[in-house]
């Protein structure tokens, strides 16, 4: 079973605008993640993506 953990969340983002999130690299290194998934709380089935982590 894949274990998922929330590392960071943004505030609500209004349509047509954007936001920037920051996370601690140590949180990623400790678990040796290859990628992080992100999604919209309101539209999790259609508004989602994946961030690949490379060196
Ligand atoms: Cu959405």
mmCIF file of the protein (N, C-alpha, C, O) and its ligand, coordinates in Angstrom:
data_MODEL
# 
_entry.id   MODEL 
# 
loop_
_entity.id 
_entity.type 
_entity.pdbx_number_of_molecules 
1 polymer     1 
2 non-polymer 1 
# 
_entity_poly.entity_id                      1 
_entity_poly.type                           'polypeptide(L)' 
_entity_poly.nstd_linkage                   no 
_entity_poly.nstd_monomer                   no 
_entity_poly.pdbx_seq_one_letter_code       
;(UNK)(UNK)(UNK)(UNK)(UNK)(UNK)(UNK)(UNK)(UNK)(UNK)(UNK)(UNK)(UNK)(UNK)(UNK)(UNK)
(UNK)(UNK)(UNK)(UNK)(UNK)(UNK)(UNK)(UNK)(UNK)(UNK)(UNK)(UNK)(UNK)(UNK)(UNK)(UNK)
(UNK)(UNK)(UNK)(UNK)(UNK)(UNK)(UNK)(UNK)(UNK)(UNK)(UNK)(UNK)(UNK)(UNK)(UNK)(UNK)
(UNK)(UNK)(UNK)(UNK)(UNK)(UNK)(UNK)
;
_entity_poly.pdbx_seq_one_letter_code_can   XXXXXXXXXXXXXXXXXXXXXXXXXXXXXXXXXXXXXXXXXXXXXXXXXXXXXXX 
_entity_poly.pdbx_strand_id                 A 
# 
loop_
_entity_poly_seq.entity_id 
_entity_poly_seq.num 
_entity_poly_seq.mon_id 
_entity_poly_seq.hetero 
1 1  UNK n 
1 2  UNK n 
1 3  UNK n 
1 4  UNK n 
1 5  UNK n 
1 6  UNK n 
1 7  UNK n 
1 8  UNK n 
1 9  UNK n 
1 10 UNK n 
1 11 UNK n 
1 12 UNK n 
1 13 UNK n 
1 14 UNK n 
1 15 UNK n 
1 16 UNK n 
1 17 UNK n 
1 18 UNK n 
1 19 UNK n 
1 20 UNK n 
1 21 UNK n 
1 22 UNK n 
1 23 UNK n 
1 24 UNK n 
1 25 UNK n 
1 26 UNK n 
1 27 UNK n 
1 28 UNK n 
1 29 UNK n 
1 30 UNK n 
1 31 UNK n 
1 32 UNK n 
1 33 UNK n 
1 34 UNK n 
1 35 UNK n 
1 36 UNK n 
1 37 UNK n 
1 38 UNK n 
1 39 UNK n 
1 40 UNK n 
1 41 UNK n 
1 42 UNK n 
1 43 UNK n 
1 44 UNK n 
1 45 UNK n 
1 46 UNK n 
1 47 UNK n 
1 48 UNK n 
1 49 UNK n 
1 50 UNK n 
1 51 UNK n 
1 52 UNK n 
1 53 UNK n 
1 54 UNK n 
1 55 UNK n 
# 
loop_
_struct_asym.id 
_struct_asym.entity_id 
A 1 
B 2 
# 
loop_
_chem_comp.id 
_chem_comp.type 
_chem_comp.mon_nstd_flag 
CU  non-polymer         . 
UNK 'L-peptide linking' . 
# 
_pdbx_entity_nonpoly.entity_id   2 
_pdbx_entity_nonpoly.name        ? 
_pdbx_entity_nonpoly.comp_id     CU 
# 
_pdbx_nonpoly_scheme.asym_id         B 
_pdbx_nonpoly_scheme.entity_id       2 
_pdbx_nonpoly_scheme.mon_id          CU 
_pdbx_nonpoly_scheme.ndb_seq_num     1 
_pdbx_nonpoly_scheme.pdb_seq_num     101 
_pdbx_nonpoly_scheme.auth_seq_num    101 
_pdbx_nonpoly_scheme.pdb_mon_id      CU 
_pdbx_nonpoly_scheme.auth_mon_id     CU 
_pdbx_nonpoly_scheme.pdb_strand_id   A 
_pdbx_nonpoly_scheme.pdb_ins_code    . 
# 
loop_
_atom_site.group_PDB 
_atom_site.id 
_atom_site.type_symbol 
_atom_site.label_atom_id 
_atom_site.label_alt_id 
_atom_site.label_comp_id 
_atom_site.label_asym_id 
_atom_site.label_entity_id 
_atom_site.label_seq_id 
_atom_site.pdbx_PDB_ins_code 
_atom_site.Cartn_x 
_atom_site.Cartn_y 
_atom_site.Cartn_z 
_atom_site.occupancy 
_atom_site.B_iso_or_equiv 
_atom_site.pdbx_formal_charge 
_atom_site.auth_seq_id 
_atom_site.auth_comp_id 
_atom_site.auth_asym_id 
_atom_site.auth_atom_id 
_atom_site.pdbx_PDB_model_num 
ATOM   1   N  N  . UNK A 1 1  ? 0.851   -1.199 0.000   1.00 0.00 ? 1   UNK A N  1 
ATOM   2   C  CA . UNK A 1 1  ? 0.000   0.000  0.000   1.00 0.00 ? 1   UNK A CA 1 
ATOM   3   C  C  . UNK A 1 1  ? 0.881   1.242  0.000   1.00 0.00 ? 1   UNK A C  1 
ATOM   4   O  O  . UNK A 1 1  ? 1.865   1.334  0.734   1.00 0.00 ? 1   UNK A O  1 
ATOM   5   N  N  . UNK A 1 2  ? 0.502   2.179  -0.835  1.00 0.00 ? 2   UNK A N  1 
ATOM   6   C  CA . UNK A 1 2  ? 1.262   3.427  -0.920  1.00 0.00 ? 2   UNK A CA 1 
ATOM   7   C  C  . UNK A 1 2  ? 0.827   4.372  0.203   1.00 0.00 ? 2   UNK A C  1 
ATOM   8   O  O  . UNK A 1 2  ? -0.358  4.661  0.369   1.00 0.00 ? 2   UNK A O  1 
ATOM   9   N  N  . UNK A 1 3  ? 1.785   4.832  0.948   1.00 0.00 ? 3   UNK A N  1 
ATOM   10  C  CA . UNK A 1 3  ? 1.490   5.753  2.047   1.00 0.00 ? 3   UNK A CA 1 
ATOM   11  C  C  . UNK A 1 3  ? 1.660   7.178  1.551   1.00 0.00 ? 3   UNK A C  1 
ATOM   12  O  O  . UNK A 1 3  ? 2.696   7.530  0.987   1.00 0.00 ? 3   UNK A O  1 
ATOM   13  N  N  . UNK A 1 4  ? 0.646   7.989  1.762   1.00 0.00 ? 4   UNK A N  1 
ATOM   14  C  CA . UNK A 1 4  ? 0.712   9.384  1.328   1.00 0.00 ? 4   UNK A CA 1 
ATOM   15  C  C  . UNK A 1 4  ? 0.680   10.294 2.538   1.00 0.00 ? 4   UNK A C  1 
ATOM   16  O  O  . UNK A 1 4  ? -0.072  10.079 3.489   1.00 0.00 ? 4   UNK A O  1 
ATOM   17  N  N  . UNK A 1 5  ? 1.499   11.298 2.476   1.00 0.00 ? 5   UNK A N  1 
ATOM   18  C  CA . UNK A 1 5  ? 1.623   12.239 3.579   1.00 0.00 ? 5   UNK A CA 1 
ATOM   19  C  C  . UNK A 1 5  ? 1.555   13.648 3.017   1.00 0.00 ? 5   UNK A C  1 
ATOM   20  O  O  . UNK A 1 5  ? 2.167   13.944 1.991   1.00 0.00 ? 5   UNK A O  1 
ATOM   21  N  N  . UNK A 1 6  ? 0.817   14.507 3.685   1.00 0.00 ? 6   UNK A N  1 
ATOM   22  C  CA . UNK A 1 6  ? 0.744   15.895 3.239   1.00 0.00 ? 6   UNK A CA 1 
ATOM   23  C  C  . UNK A 1 6  ? 1.960   16.639 3.771   1.00 0.00 ? 6   UNK A C  1 
ATOM   24  O  O  . UNK A 1 6  ? 2.185   16.705 4.979   1.00 0.00 ? 6   UNK A O  1 
ATOM   25  N  N  . UNK A 1 7  ? 2.735   17.196 2.854   1.00 0.00 ? 7   UNK A N  1 
ATOM   26  C  CA . UNK A 1 7  ? 3.947   17.917 3.239   1.00 0.00 ? 7   UNK A CA 1 
ATOM   27  C  C  . UNK A 1 7  ? 3.668   19.403 3.389   1.00 0.00 ? 7   UNK A C  1 
ATOM   28  O  O  . UNK A 1 7  ? 4.173   20.049 4.308   1.00 0.00 ? 7   UNK A O  1 
ATOM   29  N  N  . UNK A 1 8  ? 2.863   19.942 2.485   1.00 0.00 ? 8   UNK A N  1 
ATOM   30  C  CA . UNK A 1 8  ? 2.578   21.373 2.520   1.00 0.00 ? 8   UNK A CA 1 
ATOM   31  C  C  . UNK A 1 8  ? 1.239   21.629 1.832   1.00 0.00 ? 8   UNK A C  1 
ATOM   32  O  O  . UNK A 1 8  ? 0.835   20.870 0.951   1.00 0.00 ? 8   UNK A O  1 
ATOM   33  N  N  . UNK A 1 9  ? 0.553   22.699 2.234   1.00 0.00 ? 9   UNK A N  1 
ATOM   34  C  CA . UNK A 1 9  ? -0.699  23.090 1.605   1.00 0.00 ? 9   UNK A CA 1 
ATOM   35  C  C  . UNK A 1 9  ? -0.710  24.597 1.416   1.00 0.00 ? 9   UNK A C  1 
ATOM   36  O  O  . UNK A 1 9  ? -0.171  25.338 2.238   1.00 0.00 ? 9   UNK A O  1 
ATOM   37  N  N  . UNK A 1 10 ? -1.324  25.047 0.335   1.00 0.00 ? 10  UNK A N  1 
ATOM   38  C  CA . UNK A 1 10 ? -1.433  26.485 0.094   1.00 0.00 ? 10  UNK A CA 1 
ATOM   39  C  C  . UNK A 1 10 ? -2.737  26.989 0.693   1.00 0.00 ? 10  UNK A C  1 
ATOM   40  O  O  . UNK A 1 10 ? -3.600  26.203 1.082   1.00 0.00 ? 10  UNK A O  1 
ATOM   41  N  N  . UNK A 1 11 ? -2.868  28.309 0.762   1.00 0.00 ? 11  UNK A N  1 
ATOM   42  C  CA . UNK A 1 11 ? -4.160  28.900 1.074   1.00 0.00 ? 11  UNK A CA 1 
ATOM   43  C  C  . UNK A 1 11 ? -5.044  28.728 -0.150  1.00 0.00 ? 11  UNK A C  1 
ATOM   44  O  O  . UNK A 1 11 ? -4.567  28.269 -1.187  1.00 0.00 ? 11  UNK A O  1 
ATOM   45  N  N  . UNK A 1 12 ? -6.315  29.083 -0.058  1.00 0.00 ? 12  UNK A N  1 
ATOM   46  C  CA . UNK A 1 12 ? -7.212  28.996 -1.205  1.00 0.00 ? 12  UNK A CA 1 
ATOM   47  C  C  . UNK A 1 12 ? -6.720  29.920 -2.313  1.00 0.00 ? 12  UNK A C  1 
ATOM   48  O  O  . UNK A 1 12 ? -6.353  31.068 -2.059  1.00 0.00 ? 12  UNK A O  1 
ATOM   49  N  N  . UNK A 1 13 ? -6.717  29.408 -3.553  1.00 0.00 ? 13  UNK A N  1 
ATOM   50  C  CA . UNK A 1 13 ? -6.251  30.176 -4.703  1.00 0.00 ? 13  UNK A CA 1 
ATOM   51  C  C  . UNK A 1 13 ? -7.458  30.506 -5.574  1.00 0.00 ? 13  UNK A C  1 
ATOM   52  O  O  . UNK A 1 13 ? -8.148  29.606 -6.054  1.00 0.00 ? 13  UNK A O  1 
ATOM   53  N  N  . UNK A 1 14 ? -7.708  31.780 -5.774  1.00 0.00 ? 14  UNK A N  1 
ATOM   54  C  CA . UNK A 1 14 ? -8.848  32.212 -6.594  1.00 0.00 ? 14  UNK A CA 1 
ATOM   55  C  C  . UNK A 1 14 ? -8.586  31.939 -8.066  1.00 0.00 ? 14  UNK A C  1 
ATOM   56  O  O  . UNK A 1 14 ? -7.431  31.887 -8.489  1.00 0.00 ? 14  UNK A O  1 
ATOM   57  N  N  . UNK A 1 15 ? -9.652  31.763 -8.859  1.00 0.00 ? 15  UNK A N  1 
ATOM   58  C  CA . UNK A 1 15 ? -9.529  31.534 -10.292 1.00 0.00 ? 15  UNK A CA 1 
ATOM   59  C  C  . UNK A 1 15 ? -8.731  32.640 -10.961 1.00 0.00 ? 15  UNK A C  1 
ATOM   60  O  O  . UNK A 1 15 ? -8.942  33.821 -10.686 1.00 0.00 ? 15  UNK A O  1 
ATOM   61  N  N  . UNK A 1 16 ? -7.817  32.256 -11.837 1.00 0.00 ? 16  UNK A N  1 
ATOM   62  C  CA . UNK A 1 16 ? -7.015  33.221 -12.569 1.00 0.00 ? 16  UNK A CA 1 
ATOM   63  C  C  . UNK A 1 16 ? -5.809  33.734 -11.810 1.00 0.00 ? 16  UNK A C  1 
ATOM   64  O  O  . UNK A 1 16 ? -5.035  34.531 -12.341 1.00 0.00 ? 16  UNK A O  1 
ATOM   65  N  N  . UNK A 1 17 ? -5.641  33.297 -10.597 1.00 0.00 ? 17  UNK A N  1 
ATOM   66  C  CA . UNK A 1 17 ? -4.478  33.738 -9.829  1.00 0.00 ? 17  UNK A CA 1 
ATOM   67  C  C  . UNK A 1 17 ? -3.565  32.542 -9.554  1.00 0.00 ? 17  UNK A C  1 
ATOM   68  O  O  . UNK A 1 17 ? -3.853  31.418 -9.963  1.00 0.00 ? 17  UNK A O  1 
ATOM   69  N  N  . UNK A 1 18 ? -2.493  32.798 -8.874  1.00 0.00 ? 18  UNK A N  1 
ATOM   70  C  CA . UNK A 1 18 ? -1.535  31.732 -8.597  1.00 0.00 ? 18  UNK A CA 1 
ATOM   71  C  C  . UNK A 1 18 ? -0.979  31.893 -7.185  1.00 0.00 ? 18  UNK A C  1 
ATOM   72  O  O  . UNK A 1 18 ? -1.238  32.888 -6.508  1.00 0.00 ? 18  UNK A O  1 
ATOM   73  N  N  . UNK A 1 19 ? -0.232  30.921 -6.770  1.00 0.00 ? 19  UNK A N  1 
ATOM   74  C  CA . UNK A 1 19 ? 0.372   30.980 -5.452  1.00 0.00 ? 19  UNK A CA 1 
ATOM   75  C  C  . UNK A 1 19 ? 1.708   30.234 -5.522  1.00 0.00 ? 19  UNK A C  1 
ATOM   76  O  O  . UNK A 1 19 ? 1.960   29.460 -6.445  1.00 0.00 ? 19  UNK A O  1 
ATOM   77  N  N  . UNK A 1 20 ? 2.522   30.478 -4.558  1.00 0.00 ? 20  UNK A N  1 
ATOM   78  C  CA . UNK A 1 20 ? 3.806   29.784 -4.450  1.00 0.00 ? 20  UNK A CA 1 
ATOM   79  C  C  . UNK A 1 20 ? 3.857   29.076 -3.110  1.00 0.00 ? 20  UNK A C  1 
ATOM   80  O  O  . UNK A 1 20 ? 3.512   29.649 -2.076  1.00 0.00 ? 20  UNK A O  1 
ATOM   81  N  N  . UNK A 1 21 ? 4.286   27.839 -3.138  1.00 0.00 ? 21  UNK A N  1 
ATOM   82  C  CA . UNK A 1 21 ? 4.459   27.124 -1.880  1.00 0.00 ? 21  UNK A CA 1 
ATOM   83  C  C  . UNK A 1 21 ? 5.932   26.772 -1.712  1.00 0.00 ? 21  UNK A C  1 
ATOM   84  O  O  . UNK A 1 21 ? 6.670   26.633 -2.687  1.00 0.00 ? 21  UNK A O  1 
ATOM   85  N  N  . UNK A 1 22 ? 6.328   26.636 -0.494  1.00 0.00 ? 22  UNK A N  1 
ATOM   86  C  CA . UNK A 1 22 ? 7.713   26.252 -0.196  1.00 0.00 ? 22  UNK A CA 1 
ATOM   87  C  C  . UNK A 1 22 ? 7.653   25.056 0.732   1.00 0.00 ? 22  UNK A C  1 
ATOM   88  O  O  . UNK A 1 22 ? 6.788   24.964 1.603   1.00 0.00 ? 22  UNK A O  1 
ATOM   89  N  N  . UNK A 1 23 ? 8.585   24.146 0.530   1.00 0.00 ? 23  UNK A N  1 
ATOM   90  C  CA . UNK A 1 23 ? 8.681   23.040 1.467   1.00 0.00 ? 23  UNK A CA 1 
ATOM   91  C  C  . UNK A 1 23 ? 10.136  22.827 1.834   1.00 0.00 ? 23  UNK A C  1 
ATOM   92  O  O  . UNK A 1 23 ? 11.044  23.242 1.114   1.00 0.00 ? 23  UNK A O  1 
ATOM   93  N  N  . UNK A 1 24 ? 10.336  22.187 2.941   1.00 0.00 ? 24  UNK A N  1 
ATOM   94  C  CA . UNK A 1 24 ? 11.676  21.956 3.457   1.00 0.00 ? 24  UNK A CA 1 
ATOM   95  C  C  . UNK A 1 24 ? 12.311  20.767 2.725   1.00 0.00 ? 24  UNK A C  1 
ATOM   96  O  O  . UNK A 1 24 ? 11.773  19.661 2.773   1.00 0.00 ? 24  UNK A O  1 
ATOM   97  N  N  . UNK A 1 25 ? 13.433  20.976 2.057   1.00 0.00 ? 25  UNK A N  1 
ATOM   98  C  CA . UNK A 1 25 ? 14.079  19.860 1.344   1.00 0.00 ? 25  UNK A CA 1 
ATOM   99  C  C  . UNK A 1 25 ? 14.349  18.660 2.246   1.00 0.00 ? 25  UNK A C  1 
ATOM   100 O  O  . UNK A 1 25 ? 14.357  17.525 1.772   1.00 0.00 ? 25  UNK A O  1 
ATOM   101 N  N  . UNK A 1 26 ? 14.564  18.888 3.504   1.00 0.00 ? 26  UNK A N  1 
ATOM   102 C  CA . UNK A 1 26 ? 14.835  17.765 4.415   1.00 0.00 ? 26  UNK A CA 1 
ATOM   103 C  C  . UNK A 1 26 ? 13.626  16.834 4.527   1.00 0.00 ? 26  UNK A C  1 
ATOM   104 O  O  . UNK A 1 26 ? 13.783  15.629 4.727   1.00 0.00 ? 26  UNK A O  1 
ATOM   105 N  N  . UNK A 1 27 ? 12.434  17.387 4.398   1.00 0.00 ? 27  UNK A N  1 
ATOM   106 C  CA . UNK A 1 27 ? 11.236  16.543 4.455   1.00 0.00 ? 27  UNK A CA 1 
ATOM   107 C  C  . UNK A 1 27 ? 11.199  15.580 3.283   1.00 0.00 ? 27  UNK A C  1 
ATOM   108 O  O  . UNK A 1 27 ? 10.674  14.472 3.397   1.00 0.00 ? 27  UNK A O  1 
ATOM   109 N  N  . UNK A 1 28 ? 11.756  16.003 2.157   1.00 0.00 ? 28  UNK A N  1 
ATOM   110 C  CA . UNK A 1 28 ? 11.779  15.162 0.961   1.00 0.00 ? 28  UNK A CA 1 
ATOM   111 C  C  . UNK A 1 28 ? 12.940  14.176 1.024   1.00 0.00 ? 28  UNK A C  1 
ATOM   112 O  O  . UNK A 1 28 ? 12.783  13.004 0.682   1.00 0.00 ? 28  UNK A O  1 
ATOM   113 N  N  . UNK A 1 29 ? 14.083  14.642 1.455   1.00 0.00 ? 29  UNK A N  1 
ATOM   114 C  CA . UNK A 1 29 ? 15.277  13.786 1.490   1.00 0.00 ? 29  UNK A CA 1 
ATOM   115 C  C  . UNK A 1 29 ? 15.112  12.626 2.465   1.00 0.00 ? 29  UNK A C  1 
ATOM   116 O  O  . UNK A 1 29 ? 15.546  11.507 2.190   1.00 0.00 ? 29  UNK A O  1 
ATOM   117 N  N  . UNK A 1 30 ? 14.487  12.900 3.594   1.00 0.00 ? 30  UNK A N  1 
ATOM   118 C  CA . UNK A 1 30 ? 14.345  11.853 4.611   1.00 0.00 ? 30  UNK A CA 1 
ATOM   119 C  C  . UNK A 1 30 ? 13.595  10.636 4.076   1.00 0.00 ? 30  UNK A C  1 
ATOM   120 O  O  . UNK A 1 30 ? 13.904  9.498  4.430   1.00 0.00 ? 30  UNK A O  1 
ATOM   121 N  N  . UNK A 1 31 ? 12.613  10.888 3.225   1.00 0.00 ? 31  UNK A N  1 
ATOM   122 C  CA . UNK A 1 31 ? 11.783  9.807  2.691   1.00 0.00 ? 31  UNK A CA 1 
ATOM   123 C  C  . UNK A 1 31 ? 12.252  9.352  1.315   1.00 0.00 ? 31  UNK A C  1 
ATOM   124 O  O  . UNK A 1 31 ? 11.714  8.392  0.764   1.00 0.00 ? 31  UNK A O  1 
ATOM   125 N  N  . UNK A 1 32 ? 13.252  10.036 0.756   1.00 0.00 ? 32  UNK A N  1 
ATOM   126 C  CA . UNK A 1 32 ? 13.786  9.713  -0.559  1.00 0.00 ? 32  UNK A CA 1 
ATOM   127 C  C  . UNK A 1 32 ? 12.681  9.680  -1.619  1.00 0.00 ? 32  UNK A C  1 
ATOM   128 O  O  . UNK A 1 32 ? 12.607  8.741  -2.411  1.00 0.00 ? 32  UNK A O  1 
ATOM   129 N  N  . UNK A 1 33 ? 11.833  10.696 -1.631  1.00 0.00 ? 33  UNK A N  1 
ATOM   130 C  CA . UNK A 1 33 ? 10.758  10.769 -2.619  1.00 0.00 ? 33  UNK A CA 1 
ATOM   131 C  C  . UNK A 1 33 ? 11.317  10.929 -4.019  1.00 0.00 ? 33  UNK A C  1 
ATOM   132 O  O  . UNK A 1 33 ? 12.327  11.606 -4.215  1.00 0.00 ? 33  UNK A O  1 
ATOM   133 N  N  . UNK A 1 34 ? 10.671  10.315 -4.985  1.00 0.00 ? 34  UNK A N  1 
ATOM   134 C  CA . UNK A 1 34 ? 11.008  10.496 -6.391  1.00 0.00 ? 34  UNK A CA 1 
ATOM   135 C  C  . UNK A 1 34 ? 10.125  11.568 -7.021  1.00 0.00 ? 34  UNK A C  1 
ATOM   136 O  O  . UNK A 1 34 ? 10.477  12.177 -8.031  1.00 0.00 ? 34  UNK A O  1 
ATOM   137 N  N  . UNK A 1 35 ? 8.974   11.778 -6.397  1.00 0.00 ? 35  UNK A N  1 
ATOM   138 C  CA . UNK A 1 35 ? 8.052   12.788 -6.918  1.00 0.00 ? 35  UNK A CA 1 
ATOM   139 C  C  . UNK A 1 35 ? 7.078   13.186 -5.810  1.00 0.00 ? 35  UNK A C  1 
ATOM   140 O  O  . UNK A 1 35 ? 6.926   12.491 -4.806  1.00 0.00 ? 35  UNK A O  1 
ATOM   141 N  N  . UNK A 1 36 ? 6.429   14.322 -6.027  1.00 0.00 ? 36  UNK A N  1 
ATOM   142 C  CA . UNK A 1 36 ? 5.380   14.790 -5.121  1.00 0.00 ? 36  UNK A CA 1 
ATOM   143 C  C  . UNK A 1 36 ? 4.115   14.998 -5.943  1.00 0.00 ? 36  UNK A C  1 
ATOM   144 O  O  . UNK A 1 36 ? 4.176   15.502 -7.065  1.00 0.00 ? 36  UNK A O  1 
ATOM   145 N  N  . UNK A 1 37 ? 2.990   14.618 -5.399  1.00 0.00 ? 37  UNK A N  1 
ATOM   146 C  CA . UNK A 1 37 ? 1.723   14.856 -6.078  1.00 0.00 ? 37  UNK A CA 1 
ATOM   147 C  C  . UNK A 1 37 ? 1.054   16.081 -5.469  1.00 0.00 ? 37  UNK A C  1 
ATOM   148 O  O  . UNK A 1 37 ? 1.196   16.361 -4.279  1.00 0.00 ? 37  UNK A O  1 
ATOM   149 N  N  . UNK A 1 38 ? 0.326   16.801 -6.309  1.00 0.00 ? 38  UNK A N  1 
ATOM   150 C  CA . UNK A 1 38 ? -0.441  17.931 -5.789  1.00 0.00 ? 38  UNK A CA 1 
ATOM   151 C  C  . UNK A 1 38 ? -1.840  17.890 -6.386  1.00 0.00 ? 38  UNK A C  1 
ATOM   152 O  O  . UNK A 1 38 ? -2.057  17.314 -7.452  1.00 0.00 ? 38  UNK A O  1 
ATOM   153 N  N  . UNK A 1 39 ? -2.773  18.499 -5.697  1.00 0.00 ? 39  UNK A N  1 
ATOM   154 C  CA . UNK A 1 39 ? -4.159  18.473 -6.170  1.00 0.00 ? 39  UNK A CA 1 
ATOM   155 C  C  . UNK A 1 39 ? -4.924  19.637 -5.571  1.00 0.00 ? 39  UNK A C  1 
ATOM   156 O  O  . UNK A 1 39 ? -4.520  20.228 -4.569  1.00 0.00 ? 39  UNK A O  1 
ATOM   157 N  N  . UNK A 1 40 ? -6.037  19.948 -6.212  1.00 0.00 ? 40  UNK A N  1 
ATOM   158 C  CA . UNK A 1 40 ? -6.954  20.974 -5.726  1.00 0.00 ? 40  UNK A CA 1 
ATOM   159 C  C  . UNK A 1 40 ? -7.930  20.303 -4.751  1.00 0.00 ? 40  UNK A C  1 
ATOM   160 O  O  . UNK A 1 40 ? -8.507  19.257 -5.050  1.00 0.00 ? 40  UNK A O  1 
ATOM   161 N  N  . UNK A 1 41 ? -8.095  20.907 -3.616  1.00 0.00 ? 41  UNK A N  1 
ATOM   162 C  CA . UNK A 1 41 ? -8.985  20.334 -2.602  1.00 0.00 ? 41  UNK A CA 1 
ATOM   163 C  C  . UNK A 1 41 ? -10.424 20.193 -3.112  1.00 0.00 ? 41  UNK A C  1 
ATOM   164 O  O  . UNK A 1 41 ? -11.141 19.270 -2.723  1.00 0.00 ? 41  UNK A O  1 
ATOM   165 N  N  . UNK A 1 42 ? -10.840 21.128 -3.996  1.00 0.00 ? 42  UNK A N  1 
ATOM   166 C  CA . UNK A 1 42 ? -12.229 21.135 -4.460  1.00 0.00 ? 42  UNK A CA 1 
ATOM   167 C  C  . UNK A 1 42 ? -12.444 20.283 -5.699  1.00 0.00 ? 42  UNK A C  1 
ATOM   168 O  O  . UNK A 1 42 ? -13.550 19.793 -5.926  1.00 0.00 ? 42  UNK A O  1 
ATOM   169 N  N  . UNK A 1 43 ? -11.403 20.098 -6.504  1.00 0.00 ? 43  UNK A N  1 
ATOM   170 C  CA . UNK A 1 43 ? -11.517 19.331 -7.747  1.00 0.00 ? 43  UNK A CA 1 
ATOM   171 C  C  . UNK A 1 43 ? -10.383 18.304 -7.842  1.00 0.00 ? 43  UNK A C  1 
ATOM   172 O  O  . UNK A 1 43 ? -9.595  18.330 -8.787  1.00 0.00 ? 43  UNK A O  1 
ATOM   173 N  N  . UNK A 1 44 ? -10.308 17.421 -6.879  1.00 0.00 ? 44  UNK A N  1 
ATOM   174 C  CA . UNK A 1 44 ? -9.149  16.495 -6.825  1.00 0.00 ? 44  UNK A CA 1 
ATOM   175 C  C  . UNK A 1 44 ? -9.066  15.523 -7.990  1.00 0.00 ? 44  UNK A C  1 
ATOM   176 O  O  . UNK A 1 44 ? -7.992  14.989 -8.266  1.00 0.00 ? 44  UNK A O  1 
ATOM   177 N  N  . UNK A 1 45 ? -10.185 15.279 -8.685  1.00 0.00 ? 45  UNK A N  1 
ATOM   178 C  CA . UNK A 1 45 ? -10.146 14.327 -9.796  1.00 0.00 ? 45  UNK A CA 1 
ATOM   179 C  C  . UNK A 1 45 ? -9.594  14.941 -11.075 1.00 0.00 ? 45  UNK A C  1 
ATOM   180 O  O  . UNK A 1 45 ? -9.020  14.235 -11.904 1.00 0.00 ? 45  UNK A O  1 
ATOM   181 N  N  . UNK A 1 46 ? -9.761  16.252 -11.242 1.00 0.00 ? 46  UNK A N  1 
ATOM   182 C  CA . UNK A 1 46 ? -9.349  16.887 -12.497 1.00 0.00 ? 46  UNK A CA 1 
ATOM   183 C  C  . UNK A 1 46 ? -8.216  17.890 -12.327 1.00 0.00 ? 46  UNK A C  1 
ATOM   184 O  O  . UNK A 1 46 ? -7.454  18.110 -13.268 1.00 0.00 ? 46  UNK A O  1 
ATOM   185 N  N  . UNK A 1 47 ? -8.086  18.497 -11.169 1.00 0.00 ? 47  UNK A N  1 
ATOM   186 C  CA . UNK A 1 47 ? -7.025  19.498 -10.964 1.00 0.00 ? 47  UNK A CA 1 
ATOM   187 C  C  . UNK A 1 47 ? -5.955  18.880 -10.065 1.00 0.00 ? 47  UNK A C  1 
ATOM   188 O  O  . UNK A 1 47 ? -5.983  18.998 -8.840  1.00 0.00 ? 47  UNK A O  1 
ATOM   189 N  N  . UNK A 1 48 ? -5.020  18.222 -10.727 1.00 0.00 ? 48  UNK A N  1 
ATOM   190 C  CA . UNK A 1 48 ? -3.969  17.545 -9.981  1.00 0.00 ? 48  UNK A CA 1 
ATOM   191 C  C  . UNK A 1 48 ? -2.737  17.429 -10.862 1.00 0.00 ? 48  UNK A C  1 
ATOM   192 O  O  . UNK A 1 48 ? -2.808  17.639 -12.073 1.00 0.00 ? 48  UNK A O  1 
ATOM   193 N  N  . UNK A 1 49 ? -1.624  17.098 -10.260 1.00 0.00 ? 49  UNK A N  1 
ATOM   194 C  CA . UNK A 1 49 ? -0.393  16.945 -11.036 1.00 0.00 ? 49  UNK A CA 1 
ATOM   195 C  C  . UNK A 1 49 ? 0.682   16.288 -10.208 1.00 0.00 ? 49  UNK A C  1 
ATOM   196 O  O  . UNK A 1 49 ? 0.468   15.900 -9.060  1.00 0.00 ? 49  UNK A O  1 
ATOM   197 N  N  . UNK A 1 50 ? 1.840   16.174 -10.816 1.00 0.00 ? 50  UNK A N  1 
ATOM   198 C  CA . UNK A 1 50 ? 2.975   15.518 -10.157 1.00 0.00 ? 50  UNK A CA 1 
ATOM   199 C  C  . UNK A 1 50 ? 4.238   16.318 -10.411 1.00 0.00 ? 50  UNK A C  1 
ATOM   200 O  O  . UNK A 1 50 ? 4.491   16.750 -11.536 1.00 0.00 ? 50  UNK A O  1 
ATOM   201 N  N  . UNK A 1 51 ? 5.021   16.513 -9.382  1.00 0.00 ? 51  UNK A N  1 
ATOM   202 C  CA . UNK A 1 51 ? 6.299   17.211 -9.480  1.00 0.00 ? 51  UNK A CA 1 
ATOM   203 C  C  . UNK A 1 51 ? 7.399   16.166 -9.342  1.00 0.00 ? 51  UNK A C  1 
ATOM   204 O  O  . UNK A 1 51 ? 7.521   15.511 -8.307  1.00 0.00 ? 51  UNK A O  1 
ATOM   205 N  N  . UNK A 1 52 ? 8.199   16.017 -10.398 1.00 0.00 ? 52  UNK A N  1 
ATOM   206 C  CA . UNK A 1 52 ? 9.322   15.083 -10.341 1.00 0.00 ? 52  UNK A CA 1 
ATOM   207 C  C  . UNK A 1 52 ? 10.493  15.722 -9.610  1.00 0.00 ? 52  UNK A C  1 
ATOM   208 O  O  . UNK A 1 52 ? 10.786  16.902 -9.802  1.00 0.00 ? 52  UNK A O  1 
ATOM   209 N  N  . UNK A 1 53 ? 11.147  14.949 -8.787  1.00 0.00 ? 53  UNK A N  1 
ATOM   210 C  CA . UNK A 1 53 ? 12.294  15.453 -8.033  1.00 0.00 ? 53  UNK A CA 1 
ATOM   211 C  C  . UNK A 1 53 ? 13.559  14.883 -8.655  1.00 0.00 ? 53  UNK A C  1 
ATOM   212 O  O  . UNK A 1 53 ? 13.754  13.670 -8.724  1.00 0.00 ? 53  UNK A O  1 
ATOM   213 N  N  . UNK A 1 54 ? 14.404  15.788 -9.100  1.00 0.00 ? 54  UNK A N  1 
ATOM   214 C  CA . UNK A 1 54 ? 15.694  15.365 -9.654  1.00 0.00 ? 54  UNK A CA 1 
ATOM   215 C  C  . UNK A 1 54 ? 16.797  16.057 -8.868  1.00 0.00 ? 54  UNK A C  1 
ATOM   216 O  O  . UNK A 1 54 ? 16.552  16.991 -8.104  1.00 0.00 ? 54  UNK A O  1 
ATOM   217 N  N  . UNK A 1 55 ? 17.983  15.587 -9.069  1.00 0.00 ? 55  UNK A N  1 
ATOM   218 C  CA . UNK A 1 55 ? 19.087  16.157 -8.326  1.00 0.00 ? 55  UNK A CA 1 
ATOM   219 C  C  . UNK A 1 55 ? 19.418  17.511 -8.914  1.00 0.00 ? 55  UNK A C  1 
ATOM   220 O  O  . UNK A 1 55 ? 20.332  18.184 -8.437  1.00 0.00 ? 55  UNK A O  1 
HETATM 221 CU CU . CU  B 2 .  ? -9.947  23.266 -8.356  1.00 0.00 ? 101 CU  A CU 1 
# 
